[in-house]
Amino acid sequence: MRKTLIIIMVLSTSGLVAQNKNTIFYDSVGQVTTWEGHWAQVITGKYKSIYHKSENKKTLAKTTHEEFEKELRKTEKKITRTDKLGTDFPEFDLMDMDGNRLSKTALKGKVLVLNFWFIGCSPCEMERPSLNDLTKLYANNKDVVFISFARNDKEQLTKILTEYPISYNVVPTDKDYIKTKFEINAYPVNIIIDRDGKYFFNSAASGIGILTILQKQIDKALKG
């Protein structure tokens, strides 16, 4: 079971809820799961988290279409940033975990889907499975490139990715580089760059329906 502080704050369909470190988490079929396994299913929008105080456990219940649409609108409003849209995304030239060189110049003409995160970032961990599912939707589309900028070194990432794989091209960086180069101070961040190398979609934080939001923006960028 995931170890946490005595009281942690987590994202739910109704906002932030405090819970005890001994809370037992269940998945959609009623099996005991991890903290991440539970909340990763909530992020999809298919389920809502139900807290049973007397038993200190959290179960999942299916959401209705109306409930999902309501939460999706909340997420879009909360995470969307418009201040940089249409401006040039900074140049970068880095190596990913597999030794592949990735640069903005070499990838011009592609739609870039960028994720910024770090090990131990709870919202980052919650959205990881949805982001992996997102890459599968474009597995046969060579015009879409997924890059994950992690605020950790290669050794740290090697350990965590063995247990929790990421389908993006994972690039080890550090806090100062991300802050200085991309002006990012909070996580997670998801950005979509159009074929001309400009900000097409920019977000801060995550939420319910993140896969749906990103898919919609990627499709728009491909048509642009």
PyMOL commands that set and color helices and strands:
alter all, ss='L'
color gray80, all
select helices_A, chain A and resi 35-43+53-55+65-79+122-137+154-163+175-182+210-223
alter helices_A, ss='H'
color red, helices_A
select strands_A, chain A and resi 7-12+15-20+24-26+32-33+47-52+57-62+80-81+93-95+101-103+111-117+144-150+169-172+189-193+199-203
alter strands_A, ss='S'
color yellow, strands_A
deselect
rebuild
show_as cartoon
